[in-house]
Amino acid sequence: MRIKELQIRIYEYEAVVELPETDQKLLLAARKAAHNAYAPYSNFCVGAAVLLENGEIIAGSNQENADFTDGLCAERVALFYANSTYPDSAVKAIAVTARNTKGLVEGPAQPCGSCRQALVEAESRYEQHMRIIMDGRKRIQVLEGADNLLPFAFKPDALN
């Protein structure tokens, strides 16, 4: 029998201004995108912004549907648009934020399971990890790599 240890490293910040300048810009783009969310059923408006290796920032917001299974999360909207528009440019970072009727969520906003798997797939596709910035009113958390969100993800051998 072998015992393996799982470690997840989370960097926490109290305010946007404590983040590196590139992360600040990305997070502010995600916050702006949250205002474009179509969330009439949940009133939970999520924004995401993806920083690509070529320097482009692609933003997306959640889009709900009366049939809840047909909606799409902000992370996947931004990620899929980025991958389809710039297929040769790896994702360096993604920022995620969420608002409700009271404003910015206490947070931090975290990707759902489907979005976590999509992040893992993007890392596998480009064979490199991305920085994940999760925003909240009380704190901001930053992770290096989707394995920190989904340590037992289904993935091809590229990053194993």
Phi and psi in radians as a Rosetta constraint file:
Dihedral C 1 N 2 CA 2 C 2 CIRCULARHARMONIC -2.074 0.35
Dihedral N 2 CA 2 C 2 N 3 CIRCULARHARMONIC 2.551 0.35
Dihedral C 2 N 3 CA 3 C 3 CIRCULARHARMONIC -1.961 0.35
Dihedral N 3 CA 3 C 3 N 4 CIRCULARHARMONIC 2.238 0.35
Dihedral C 3 N 4 CA 4 C 4 CIRCULARHARMONIC -1.974 0.35
Dihedral N 4 CA 4 C 4 N 5 CIRCULARHARMONIC 2.553 0.35
Dihedral C 4 N 5 CA 5 C 5 CIRCULARHARMONIC -1.863 0.35
Dihedral N 5 CA 5 C 5 N 6 CIRCULARHARMONIC 2.404 0.35
Dihedral C 5 N 6 CA 6 C 6 CIRCULARHARMONIC -1.866 0.35
Dihedral N 6 CA 6 C 6 N 7 CIRCULARHARMONIC 2.149 0.35
Dihedral C 6 N 7 CA 7 C 7 CIRCULARHARMONIC -2.078 0.35
Dihedral N 7 CA 7 C 7 N 8 CIRCULARHARMONIC 2.386 0.35
Dihedral C 7 N 8 CA 8 C 8 CIRCULARHARMONIC -2.140 0.35
Dihedral N 8 CA 8 C 8 N 9 CIRCULARHARMONIC 2.107 0.35
Dihedral C 8 N 9 CA 9 C 9 CIRCULARHARMONIC -1.751 0.35
Dihedral N 9 CA 9 C 9 N 10 CIRCULARHARMONIC 2.128 0.35
Dihedral C 9 N 10 CA 10 C 10 CIRCULARHARMONIC -2.117 0.35
Dihedral N 10 CA 10 C 10 N 11 CIRCULARHARMONIC 2.226 0.35
Dihedral C 10 N 11 CA 11 C 11 CIRCULARHARMONIC -1.719 0.35
Dihedral N 11 CA 11 C 11 N 12 CIRCULARHARMONIC 2.232 0.35
Dihedral C 11 N 12 CA 12 C 12 CIRCULARHARMONIC -1.990 0.35
Dihedral N 12 CA 12 C 12 N 13 CIRCULARHARMONIC 2.424 0.35
Dihedral C 12 N 13 CA 13 C 13 CIRCULARHARMONIC -2.224 0.35
Dihedral N 13 CA 13 C 13 N 14 CIRCULARHARMONIC 2.625 0.35
Dihedral C 13 N 14 CA 14 C 14 CIRCULARHARMONIC -1.605 0.35
Dihedral N 14 CA 14 C 14 N 15 CIRCULARHARMONIC -0.370 0.35
Dihedral C 14 N 15 CA 15 C 15 CIRCULARHARMONIC -2.615 0.35
Dihedral N 15 CA 15 C 15 N 16 CIRCULARHARMONIC 2.720 0.35
Dihedral C 15 N 16 CA 16 C 16 CIRCULARHARMONIC -0.996 0.35
Dihedral N 16 CA 16 C 16 N 17 CIRCULARHARMONIC -0.684 0.35
Dihedral C 16 N 17 CA 17 C 17 CIRCULARHARMONIC -1.130 0.35
Dihedral N 17 CA 17 C 17 N 18 CIRCULARHARMONIC -0.260 0.35
Dihedral C 17 N 18 CA 18 C 18 CIRCULARHARMONIC -1.404 0.35
Dihedral N 18 CA 18 C 18 N 19 CIRCULARHARMONIC -0.307 0.35
Dihedral C 18 N 19 CA 19 C 19 CIRCULARHARMONIC -1.313 0.35
Dihedral N 19 CA 19 C 19 N 20 CIRCULARHARMONIC 2.726 0.35
Dihedral C 19 N 20 CA 20 C 20 CIRCULARHARMONIC -1.016 0.35
Dihedral N 20 CA 20 C 20 N 21 CIRCULARHARMONIC 2.678 0.35
Dihedral C 20 N 21 CA 21 C 21 CIRCULARHARMONIC -0.966 0.35
Dihedral N 21 CA 21 C 21 N 22 CIRCULARHARMONIC -0.728 0.35
Dihedral C 21 N 22 CA 22 C 22 CIRCULARHARMONIC -1.095 0.35
Dihedral N 22 CA 22 C 22 N 23 CIRCULARHARMONIC -0.725 0.35
Dihedral C 22 N 23 CA 23 C 23 CIRCULARHARMONIC -1.172 0.35
Dihedral N 23 CA 23 C 23 N 24 CIRCULARHARMONIC -0.652 0.35
Dihedral C 23 N 24 CA 24 C 24 CIRCULARHARMONIC -1.033 0.35
Dihedral N 24 CA 24 C 24 N 25 CIRCULARHARMONIC -0.852 0.35
Dihedral C 24 N 25 CA 25 C 25 CIRCULARHARMONIC -1.059 0.35
Dihedral N 25 CA 25 C 25 N 26 CIRCULARHARMONIC -0.736 0.35
Dihedral C 25 N 26 CA 26 C 26 CIRCULARHARMONIC -1.152 0.35
Dihedral N 26 CA 26 C 26 N 27 CIRCULARHARMONIC -0.772 0.35
Dihedral C 26 N 27 CA 27 C 27 CIRCULARHARMONIC -1.147 0.35
Dihedral N 27 CA 27 C 27 N 28 CIRCULARHARMONIC -0.689 0.35
Dihedral C 27 N 28 CA 28 C 28 CIRCULARHARMONIC -1.143 0.35
Dihedral N 28 CA 28 C 28 N 29 CIRCULARHARMONIC -0.605 0.35
Dihedral C 28 N 29 CA 29 C 29 CIRCULARHARMONIC -1.142 0.35
Dihedral N 29 CA 29 C 29 N 30 CIRCULARHARMONIC -0.668 0.35
Dihedral C 29 N 30 CA 30 C 30 CIRCULARHARMONIC -1.155 0.35
Dihedral N 30 CA 30 C 30 N 31 CIRCULARHARMONIC -0.738 0.35
Dihedral C 30 N 31 CA 31 C 31 CIRCULARHARMONIC -1.074 0.35
Dihedral N 31 CA 31 C 31 N 32 CIRCULARHARMONIC -0.710 0.35
Dihedral C 31 N 32 CA 32 C 32 CIRCULARHARMONIC -1.121 0.35
Dihedral N 32 CA 32 C 32 N 33 CIRCULARHARMONIC -0.731 0.35
Dihedral C 32 N 33 CA 33 C 33 CIRCULARHARMONIC -1.101 0.35
Dihedral N 33 CA 33 C 33 N 34 CIRCULARHARMONIC -0.571 0.35
Dihedral C 33 N 34 CA 34 C 34 CIRCULARHARMONIC -1.037 0.35
Dihedral N 34 CA 34 C 34 N 35 CIRCULARHARMONIC -0.497 0.35
Dihedral C 34 N 35 CA 35 C 35 CIRCULARHARMONIC -1.263 0.35
Dihedral N 35 CA 35 C 35 N 36 CIRCULARHARMONIC -0.238 0.35
Dihedral C 35 N 36 CA 36 C 36 CIRCULARHARMONIC -1.678 0.35
Dihedral N 36 CA 36 C 36 N 37 CIRCULARHARMONIC 0.051 0.35
Dihedral C 36 N 37 CA 37 C 37 CIRCULARHARMONIC -1.118 0.35
Dihedral N 37 CA 37 C 37 N 38 CIRCULARHARMONIC 2.575 0.35
Dihedral C 37 N 38 CA 38 C 38 CIRCULARHARMONIC -1.904 0.35
Dihedral N 38 CA 38 C 38 N 39 CIRCULARHARMONIC 1.688 0.35
Dihedral C 38 N 39 CA 39 C 39 CIRCULARHARMONIC -2.353 0.35
Dihedral N 39 CA 39 C 39 N 40 CIRCULARHARMONIC 1.002 0.35
Dihedral C 39 N 40 CA 40 C 40 CIRCULARHARMONIC -1.238 0.35
Dihedral N 40 CA 40 C 40 N 41 CIRCULARHARMONIC -0.285 0.35
Dihedral C 40 N 41 CA 41 C 41 CIRCULARHARMONIC -1.653 0.35
Dihedral N 41 CA 41 C 41 N 42 CIRCULARHARMONIC -0.698 0.35
Dihedral C 41 N 42 CA 42 C 42 CIRCULARHARMONIC -1.773 0.35
Dihedral N 42 CA 42 C 42 N 43 CIRCULARHARMONIC -0.373 0.35
Dihedral C 42 N 43 CA 43 C 43 CIRCULARHARMONIC 0.971 0.35
Dihedral N 43 CA 43 C 43 N 44 CIRCULARHARMONIC 0.496 0.35
Dihedral C 43 N 44 CA 44 C 44 CIRCULARHARMONIC -1.997 0.35
Dihedral N 44 CA 44 C 44 N 45 CIRCULARHARMONIC 1.720 0.35
Dihedral C 44 N 45 CA 45 C 45 CIRCULARHARMONIC -1.668 0.35
Dihedral N 45 CA 45 C 45 N 46 CIRCULARHARMONIC 2.047 0.35
Dihedral C 45 N 46 CA 46 C 46 CIRCULARHARMONIC -1.933 0.35
Dihedral N 46 CA 46 C 46 N 47 CIRCULARHARMONIC 2.433 0.35
Dihedral C 46 N 47 CA 47 C 47 CIRCULARHARMONIC -2.183 0.35
Dihedral N 47 CA 47 C 47 N 48 CIRCULARHARMONIC 2.534 0.35
Dihedral C 47 N 48 CA 48 C 48 CIRCULARHARMONIC -2.407 0.35
Dihedral N 48 CA 48 C 48 N 49 CIRCULARHARMONIC 2.592 0.35
Dihedral C 48 N 49 CA 49 C 49 CIRCULARHARMONIC -2.407 0.35
Dihedral N 49 CA 49 C 49 N 50 CIRCULARHARMONIC 2.352 0.35
Dihedral C 49 N 50 CA 50 C 50 CIRCULARHARMONIC -1.960 0.35
Dihedral N 50 CA 50 C 50 N 51 CIRCULARHARMONIC 2.285 0.35
Dihedral C 50 N 51 CA 51 C 51 CIRCULARHARMONIC -1.757 0.35
Dihedral N 51 CA 51 C 51 N 52 CIRCULARHARMONIC 2.142 0.35
Dihedral C 51 N 52 CA 52 C 52 CIRCULARHARMONIC -1.669 0.35
Dihedral N 52 CA 52 C 52 N 53 CIRCULARHARMONIC 2.797 0.35
Dihedral C 52 N 53 CA 53 C 53 CIRCULARHARMONIC -1.031 0.35
Dihedral N 53 CA 53 C 53 N 54 CIRCULARHARMONIC -0.491 0.35
Dihedral C 53 N 54 CA 54 C 54 CIRCULARHARMONIC -1.438 0.35
Dihedral N 54 CA 54 C 54 N 55 CIRCULARHARMONIC 0.055 0.35
Dihedral C 54 N 55 CA 55 C 55 CIRCULARHARMONIC 1.637 0.35
Dihedral N 55 CA 55 C 55 N 56 CIRCULARHARMONIC -0.191 0.35
Dihedral C 55 N 56 CA 56 C 56 CIRCULARHARMONIC -1.208 0.35
Dihedral N 56 CA 56 C 56 N 57 CIRCULARHARMONIC 2.514 0.35
Dihedral C 56 N 57 CA 57 C 57 CIRCULARHARMONIC -2.005 0.35
Dihedral N 57 CA 57 C 57 N 58 CIRCULARHARMONIC 2.161 0.35
Dihedral C 57 N 58 CA 58 C 58 CIRCULARHARMONIC -1.995 0.35
Dihedral N 58 CA 58 C 58 N 59 CIRCULARHARMONIC 2.209 0.35
Dihedral C 58 N 59 CA 59 C 59 CIRCULARHARMONIC -1.923 0.35
Dihedral N 59 CA 59 C 59 N 60 CIRCULARHARMONIC 2.695 0.35
Dihedral C 59 N 60 CA 60 C 60 CIRCULARHARMONIC -2.643 0.35
Dihedral N 60 CA 60 C 60 N 61 CIRCULARHARMONIC 2.821 0.35
Dihedral C 60 N 61 CA 61 C 61 CIRCULARHARMONIC -2.373 0.35
Dihedral N 61 CA 61 C 61 N 62 CIRCULARHARMONIC 2.796 0.35
Dihedral C 61 N 62 CA 62 C 62 CIRCULARHARMONIC -1.222 0.35
Dihedral N 62 CA 62 C 62 N 63 CIRCULARHARMONIC 2.571 0.35
Dihedral C 62 N 63 CA 63 C 63 CIRCULARHARMONIC -2.284 0.35
Dihedral N 63 CA 63 C 63 N 64 CIRCULARHARMONIC 1.851 0.35
Dihedral C 63 N 64 CA 64 C 64 CIRCULARHARMONIC -1.523 0.35
Dihedral N 64 CA 64 C 64 N 65 CIRCULARHARMONIC 2.909 0.35
Dihedral C 64 N 65 CA 65 C 65 CIRCULARHARMONIC -2.548 0.35
Dihedral N 65 CA 65 C 65 N 66 CIRCULARHARMONIC 2.620 0.35
Dihedral C 65 N 66 CA 66 C 66 CIRCULARHARMONIC -0.967 0.35
Dihedral N 66 CA 66 C 66 N 67 CIRCULARHARMONIC -0.607 0.35
Dihedral C 66 N 67 CA 67 C 67 CIRCULARHARMONIC -1.554 0.35
Dihedral N 67 CA 67 C 67 N 68 CIRCULARHARMONIC 1.717 0.35
Dihedral C 67 N 68 CA 68 C 68 CIRCULARHARMONIC -0.876 0.35
Dihedral N 68 CA 68 C 68 N 69 CIRCULARHARMONIC -0.516 0.35
Dihedral C 68 N 69 CA 69 C 69 CIRCULARHARMONIC -1.237 0.35
Dihedral N 69 CA 69 C 69 N 70 CIRCULARHARMONIC -0.268 0.35
Dihedral C 69 N 70 CA 70 C 70 CIRCULARHARMONIC -1.599 0.35
Dihedral N 70 CA 70 C 70 N 71 CIRCULARHARMONIC -0.081 0.35
Dihedral C 70 N 71 CA 71 C 71 CIRCULARHARMONIC -1.331 0.35
Dihedral N 71 CA 71 C 71 N 72 CIRCULARHARMONIC 2.987 0.35
Dihedral C 71 N 72 CA 72 C 72 CIRCULARHARMONIC -2.414 0.35
Dihedral N 72 CA 72 C 72 N 73 CIRCULARHARMONIC 2.452 0.35
Dihedral C 72 N 73 CA 73 C 73 CIRCULARHARMONIC -1.330 0.35
Dihedral N 73 CA 73 C 73 N 74 CIRCULARHARMONIC 2.683 0.35
Dihedral C 73 N 74 CA 74 C 74 CIRCULARHARMONIC -1.038 0.35
Dihedral N 74 CA 74 C 74 N 75 CIRCULARHARMONIC -0.700 0.35
Dihedral C 74 N 75 CA 75 C 75 CIRCULARHARMONIC -1.063 0.35
Dihedral N 75 CA 75 C 75 N 76 CIRCULARHARMONIC -0.794 0.35
Dihedral C 75 N 76 CA 76 C 76 CIRCULARHARMONIC -1.266 0.35
Dihedral N 76 CA 76 C 76 N 77 CIRCULARHARMONIC -0.593 0.35
Dihedral C 76 N 77 CA 77 C 77 CIRCULARHARMONIC -1.022 0.35
Dihedral N 77 CA 77 C 77 N 78 CIRCULARHARMONIC -0.894 0.35
Dihedral C 77 N 78 CA 78 C 78 CIRCULARHARMONIC -1.160 0.35
Dihedral N 78 CA 78 C 78 N 79 CIRCULARHARMONIC -0.802 0.35
Dihedral C 78 N 79 CA 79 C 79 CIRCULARHARMONIC -1.126 0.35
Dihedral N 79 CA 79 C 79 N 80 CIRCULARHARMONIC -0.808 0.35
Dihedral C 79 N 80 CA 80 C 80 CIRCULARHARMONIC -1.199 0.35
Dihedral N 80 CA 80 C 80 N 81 CIRCULARHARMONIC -0.654 0.35
Dihedral C 80 N 81 CA 81 C 81 CIRCULARHARMONIC -1.130 0.35
Dihedral N 81 CA 81 C 81 N 82 CIRCULARHARMONIC -0.760 0.35
Dihedral C 81 N 82 CA 82 C 82 CIRCULARHARMONIC -1.063 0.35
Dihedral N 82 CA 82 C 82 N 83 CIRCULARHARMONIC -0.802 0.35
Dihedral C 82 N 83 CA 83 C 83 CIRCULARHARMONIC -1.172 0.35
Dihedral N 83 CA 83 C 83 N 84 CIRCULARHARMONIC -0.593 0.35
Dihedral C 83 N 84 CA 84 C 84 CIRCULARHARMONIC -1.407 0.35
Dihedral N 84 CA 84 C 84 N 85 CIRCULARHARMONIC -0.510 0.35
Dihedral C 84 N 85 CA 85 C 85 CIRCULARHARMONIC -1.488 0.35
Dihedral N 85 CA 85 C 85 N 86 CIRCULARHARMONIC -0.649 0.35
Dihedral C 85 N 86 CA 86 C 86 CIRCULARHARMONIC -2.224 0.35
Dihedral N 86 CA 86 C 86 N 87 CIRCULARHARMONIC 1.195 0.35
Dihedral C 86 N 87 CA 87 C 87 CIRCULARHARMONIC -1.114 0.35
Dihedral N 87 CA 87 C 87 N 88 CIRCULARHARMONIC -0.306 0.35
Dihedral C 87 N 88 CA 88 C 88 CIRCULARHARMONIC -1.752 0.35
Dihedral N 88 CA 88 C 88 N 89 CIRCULARHARMONIC 0.115 0.35
Dihedral C 88 N 89 CA 89 C 89 CIRCULARHARMONIC -1.976 0.35
Dihedral N 89 CA 89 C 89 N 90 CIRCULARHARMONIC 2.054 0.35
Dihedral C 89 N 90 CA 90 C 90 CIRCULARHARMONIC -1.190 0.35
Dihedral N 90 CA 90 C 90 N 91 CIRCULARHARMONIC 2.700 0.35
Dihedral C 90 N 91 CA 91 C 91 CIRCULARHARMONIC -1.476 0.35
Dihedral N 91 CA 91 C 91 N 92 CIRCULARHARMONIC 2.139 0.35
Dihedral C 91 N 92 CA 92 C 92 CIRCULARHARMONIC -1.569 0.35
Dihedral N 92 CA 92 C 92 N 93 CIRCULARHARMONIC -0.627 0.35
Dihedral C 92 N 93 CA 93 C 93 CIRCULARHARMONIC -2.772 0.35
Dihedral N 93 CA 93 C 93 N 94 CIRCULARHARMONIC 2.746 0.35
Dihedral C 93 N 94 CA 94 C 94 CIRCULARHARMONIC -2.418 0.35
Dihedral N 94 CA 94 C 94 N 95 CIRCULARHARMONIC 2.421 0.35
Dihedral C 94 N 95 CA 95 C 95 CIRCULARHARMONIC -2.021 0.35
Dihedral N 95 CA 95 C 95 N 96 CIRCULARHARMONIC 2.444 0.35
Dihedral C 95 N 96 CA 96 C 96 CIRCULARHARMONIC -2.278 0.35
Dihedral N 96 CA 96 C 96 N 97 CIRCULARHARMONIC 2.353 0.35
Dihedral C 96 N 97 CA 97 C 97 CIRCULARHARMONIC -2.453 0.35
Dihedral N 97 CA 97 C 97 N 98 CIRCULARHARMONIC 2.854 0.35
Dihedral C 97 N 98 CA 98 C 98 CIRCULARHARMONIC -2.584 0.35
Dihedral N 98 CA 98 C 98 N 99 CIRCULARHARMONIC 2.560 0.35
Dihedral C 98 N 99 CA 99 C 99 CIRCULARHARMONIC -2.226 0.35
Dihedral N 99 CA 99 C 99 N 100 CIRCULARHARMONIC 2.626 0.35
Dihedral C 99 N 100 CA 100 C 100 CIRCULARHARMONIC -2.250 0.35
Dihedral N 100 CA 100 C 100 N 101 CIRCULARHARMONIC -2.856 0.35
Dihedral C 100 N 101 CA 101 C 101 CIRCULARHARMONIC -1.146 0.35
Dihedral N 101 CA 101 C 101 N 102 CIRCULARHARMONIC -0.290 0.35
Dihedral C 101 N 102 CA 102 C 102 CIRCULARHARMONIC -1.685 0.35
Dihedral N 102 CA 102 C 102 N 103 CIRCULARHARMONIC -0.012 0.35
Dihedral C 102 N 103 CA 103 C 103 CIRCULARHARMONIC 1.913 0.35
Dihedral N 103 CA 103 C 103 N 104 CIRCULARHARMONIC -2.700 0.35
Dihedral C 103 N 104 CA 104 C 104 CIRCULARHARMONIC -1.007 0.35
Dihedral N 104 CA 104 C 104 N 105 CIRCULARHARMONIC 2.321 0.35
Dihedral C 104 N 105 CA 105 C 105 CIRCULARHARMONIC -1.153 0.35
Dihedral N 105 CA 105 C 105 N 106 CIRCULARHARMONIC 2.668 0.35
Dihedral C 105 N 106 CA 106 C 106 CIRCULARHARMONIC -0.995 0.35
Dihedral N 106 CA 106 C 106 N 107 CIRCULARHARMONIC -0.732 0.35
Dihedral C 106 N 107 CA 107 C 107 CIRCULARHARMONIC 1.220 0.35
Dihedral N 107 CA 107 C 107 N 108 CIRCULARHARMONIC -2.864 0.35
Dihedral C 107 N 108 CA 108 C 108 CIRCULARHARMONIC -1.358 0.35
Dihedral N 108 CA 108 C 108 N 109 CIRCULARHARMONIC 2.664 0.35
Dihedral C 108 N 109 CA 109 C 109 CIRCULARHARMONIC -1.224 0.35
Dihedral N 109 CA 109 C 109 N 110 CIRCULARHARMONIC 2.303 0.35
Dihedral C 109 N 110 CA 110 C 110 CIRCULARHARMONIC -2.157 0.35
Dihedral N 110 CA 110 C 110 N 111 CIRCULARHARMONIC 2.460 0.35
Dihedral C 110 N 111 CA 111 C 111 CIRCULARHARMONIC -1.078 0.35
Dihedral N 111 CA 111 C 111 N 112 CIRCULARHARMONIC 2.564 0.35
Dihedral C 111 N 112 CA 112 C 112 CIRCULARHARMONIC -1.288 0.35
Dihedral N 112 CA 112 C 112 N 113 CIRCULARHARMONIC 3.070 0.35
Dihedral C 112 N 113 CA 113 C 113 CIRCULARHARMONIC -1.052 0.35
Dihedral N 113 CA 113 C 113 N 114 CIRCULARHARMONIC -0.739 0.35
Dihedral C 113 N 114 CA 114 C 114 CIRCULARHARMONIC -1.110 0.35
Dihedral N 114 CA 114 C 114 N 115 CIRCULARHARMONIC -0.703 0.35
Dihedral C 114 N 115 CA 115 C 115 CIRCULARHARMONIC -1.208 0.35
Dihedral N 115 CA 115 C 115 N 116 CIRCULARHARMONIC -0.640 0.35
Dihedral C 115 N 116 CA 116 C 116 CIRCULARHARMONIC -1.058 0.35
Dihedral N 116 CA 116 C 116 N 117 CIRCULARHARMONIC -0.754 0.35
Dihedral C 116 N 117 CA 117 C 117 CIRCULARHARMONIC -1.138 0.35
Dihedral N 117 CA 117 C 117 N 118 CIRCULARHARMONIC -0.656 0.35
Dihedral C 117 N 118 CA 118 C 118 CIRCULARHARMONIC -1.131 0.35
Dihedral N 118 CA 118 C 118 N 119 CIRCULARHARMONIC -0.635 0.35
Dihedral C 118 N 119 CA 119 C 119 CIRCULARHARMONIC -1.149 0.35
Dihedral N 119 CA 119 C 119 N 120 CIRCULARHARMONIC -0.741 0.35
Dihedral C 119 N 120 CA 120 C 120 CIRCULARHARMONIC -1.053 0.35
Dihedral N 120 CA 120 C 120 N 121 CIRCULARHARMONIC -0.745 0.35
Dihedral C 120 N 121 CA 121 C 121 CIRCULARHARMONIC -1.101 0.35
Dihedral N 121 CA 121 C 121 N 122 CIRCULARHARMONIC -0.714 0.35
Dihedral C 121 N 122 CA 122 C 122 CIRCULARHARMONIC -1.108 0.35
Dihedral N 122 CA 122 C 122 N 123 CIRCULARHARMONIC -0.691 0.35
Dihedral C 122 N 123 CA 123 C 123 CIRCULARHARMONIC -1.125 0.35
Dihedral N 123 CA 123 C 123 N 124 CIRCULARHARMONIC -0.738 0.35
Dihedral C 123 N 124 CA 124 C 124 CIRCULARHARMONIC -1.139 0.35
Dihedral N 124 CA 124 C 124 N 125 CIRCULARHARMONIC -0.704 0.35
Dihedral C 124 N 125 CA 125 C 125 CIRCULARHARMONIC -1.025 0.35
Dihedral N 125 CA 125 C 125 N 126 CIRCULARHARMONIC -0.755 0.35
Dihedral C 125 N 126 CA 126 C 126 CIRCULARHARMONIC -1.768 0.35
Dihedral N 126 CA 126 C 126 N 127 CIRCULARHARMONIC 0.009 0.35
Dihedral C 126 N 127 CA 127 C 127 CIRCULARHARMONIC 0.946 0.35
Dihedral N 127 CA 127 C 127 N 128 CIRCULARHARMONIC 0.743 0.35
Dihedral C 127 N 128 CA 128 C 128 CIRCULARHARMONIC -2.713 0.35
Dihedral N 128 CA 128 C 128 N 129 CIRCULARHARMONIC 2.627 0.35
Dihedral C 128 N 129 CA 129 C 129 CIRCULARHARMONIC -1.398 0.35
Dihedral N 129 CA 129 C 129 N 130 CIRCULARHARMONIC 2.763 0.35
Dihedral C 129 N 130 CA 130 C 130 CIRCULARHARMONIC -2.098 0.35
Dihedral N 130 CA 130 C 130 N 131 CIRCULARHARMONIC 2.770 0.35
Dihedral C 130 N 131 CA 131 C 131 CIRCULARHARMONIC -1.526 0.35
Dihedral N 131 CA 131 C 131 N 132 CIRCULARHARMONIC 2.335 0.35
Dihedral C 131 N 132 CA 132 C 132 CIRCULARHARMONIC -2.074 0.35
Dihedral N 132 CA 132 C 132 N 133 CIRCULARHARMONIC 2.081 0.35
Dihedral C 132 N 133 CA 133 C 133 CIRCULARHARMONIC -1.947 0.35
Dihedral N 133 CA 133 C 133 N 134 CIRCULARHARMONIC 2.084 0.35
Dihedral C 133 N 134 CA 134 C 134 CIRCULARHARMONIC -2.018 0.35
Dihedral N 134 CA 134 C 134 N 135 CIRCULARHARMONIC 2.082 0.35
Dihedral C 134 N 135 CA 135 C 135 CIRCULARHARMONIC -1.655 0.35
Dihedral N 135 CA 135 C 135 N 136 CIRCULARHARMONIC 2.534 0.35
Dihedral C 135 N 136 CA 136 C 136 CIRCULARHARMONIC -2.726 0.35
Dihedral N 136 CA 136 C 136 N 137 CIRCULARHARMONIC 2.799 0.35
Dihedral C 136 N 137 CA 137 C 137 CIRCULARHARMONIC -1.109 0.35
Dihedral N 137 CA 137 C 137 N 138 CIRCULARHARMONIC -0.651 0.35
Dihedral C 137 N 138 CA 138 C 138 CIRCULARHARMONIC -1.617 0.35
Dihedral N 138 CA 138 C 138 N 139 CIRCULARHARMONIC -0.453 0.35
Dihedral C 138 N 139 CA 139 C 139 CIRCULARHARMONIC -2.847 0.35
Dihedral N 139 CA 139 C 139 N 140 CIRCULARHARMONIC 2.772 0.35
Dihedral C 139 N 140 CA 140 C 140 CIRCULARHARMONIC -2.097 0.35
Dihedral N 140 CA 140 C 140 N 141 CIRCULARHARMONIC 2.284 0.35
Dihedral C 140 N 141 CA 141 C 141 CIRCULARHARMONIC -1.969 0.35
Dihedral N 141 CA 141 C 141 N 142 CIRCULARHARMONIC 2.456 0.35
Dihedral C 141 N 142 CA 142 C 142 CIRCULARHARMONIC -2.210 0.35
Dihedral N 142 CA 142 C 142 N 143 CIRCULARHARMONIC 2.322 0.35
Dihedral C 142 N 143 CA 143 C 143 CIRCULARHARMONIC -2.138 0.35
Dihedral N 143 CA 143 C 143 N 144 CIRCULARHARMONIC 2.581 0.35
Dihedral C 143 N 144 CA 144 C 144 CIRCULARHARMONIC -1.814 0.35
Dihedral N 144 CA 144 C 144 N 145 CIRCULARHARMONIC 1.727 0.35
Dihedral C 144 N 145 CA 145 C 145 CIRCULARHARMONIC 1.745 0.35
Dihedral N 145 CA 145 C 145 N 146 CIRCULARHARMONIC 2.451 0.35
Dihedral C 145 N 146 CA 146 C 146 CIRCULARHARMONIC -1.176 0.35
Dihedral N 146 CA 146 C 146 N 147 CIRCULARHARMONIC -0.340 0.35
Dihedral C 146 N 147 CA 147 C 147 CIRCULARHARMONIC -1.039 0.35
Dihedral N 147 CA 147 C 147 N 148 CIRCULARHARMONIC -0.459 0.35
Dihedral C 147 N 148 CA 148 C 148 CIRCULARHARMONIC -1.287 0.35
Dihedral N 148 CA 148 C 148 N 149 CIRCULARHARMONIC -0.333 0.35
Dihedral C 148 N 149 CA 149 C 149 CIRCULARHARMONIC -1.647 0.35
Dihedral N 149 CA 149 C 149 N 150 CIRCULARHARMONIC -0.592 0.35
Dihedral C 149 N 150 CA 150 C 150 CIRCULARHARMONIC -2.474 0.35
Dihedral N 150 CA 150 C 150 N 151 CIRCULARHARMONIC 1.334 0.35
Dihedral C 150 N 151 CA 151 C 151 CIRCULARHARMONIC -1.120 0.35
Dihedral N 151 CA 151 C 151 N 152 CIRCULARHARMONIC -0.378 0.35
Dihedral C 151 N 152 CA 152 C 152 CIRCULARHARMONIC -2.032 0.35
Dihedral N 152 CA 152 C 152 N 153 CIRCULARHARMONIC 0.757 0.35
Dihedral C 152 N 153 CA 153 C 153 CIRCULARHARMONIC -1.194 0.35
Dihedral N 153 CA 153 C 153 N 154 CIRCULARHARMONIC 2.665 0.35
Dihedral C 153 N 154 CA 154 C 154 CIRCULARHARMONIC -1.362 0.35
Dihedral N 154 CA 154 C 154 N 155 CIRCULARHARMONIC 2.174 0.35
Dihedral C 154 N 155 CA 155 C 155 CIRCULARHARMONIC -2.720 0.35
Dihedral N 155 CA 155 C 155 N 156 CIRCULARHARMONIC 2.709 0.35
Dihedral C 155 N 156 CA 156 C 156 CIRCULARHARMONIC -1.207 0.35
Dihedral N 156 CA 156 C 156 N 157 CIRCULARHARMONIC 3.065 0.35
Dihedral C 156 N 157 CA 157 C 157 CIRCULARHARMONIC -1.254 0.35
Dihedral N 157 CA 157 C 157 N 158 CIRCULARHARMONIC -0.096 0.35
Dihedral C 157 N 158 CA 158 C 158 CIRCULARHARMONIC -0.942 0.35
Dihedral N 158 CA 158 C 158 N 159 CIRCULARHARMONIC -0.720 0.35
Dihedral C 158 N 159 CA 159 C 159 CIRCULARHARMONIC -1.936 0.35
Dihedral N 159 CA 159 C 159 N 160 CIRCULARHARMONIC 0.103 0.35
